[in-house]
């Protein structure tokens, strides 16, 4: 499970995920500077750290790099939720509490997701003993 991103790492990754293409330090810097004062070397260090942690891959372009996300923001969020849930001493209660915190929009998204996942889960589930087909007579 990946460690949660720090605030600046999250700001940088948000742009990489949003743009969904290889980006340069300069592009991220210019976008971040619309919100805060930040140095080129700071953004370069953050992207290098994200590369070392496995969040982005990079490809040389001249004397610089272009960075691209290794996975999606959705996969990151799912991993964080799974980690939090797995640490609970009562996973069922944790889910009930989590569902209770959801907005109507979130519950609708969950319902949509279950319609997609449920058929695949049912196909992968082993047959219960009473459902097994009888062996052919010899």
Protein Blocks (a to p, Z undefined) as FASTA:
>chain_A
ZZdddfklmmmmmmmmmnopacdfklmmmmmmmmpccdfklmmmmmmmmmmnopaccdde
hjbccdddfbdfklmmmmmmmmmmmmpcblmlmmmmmmmmpcfklmmmmmmmmmmmmmmm
mmmpccdfklpccdddZZ
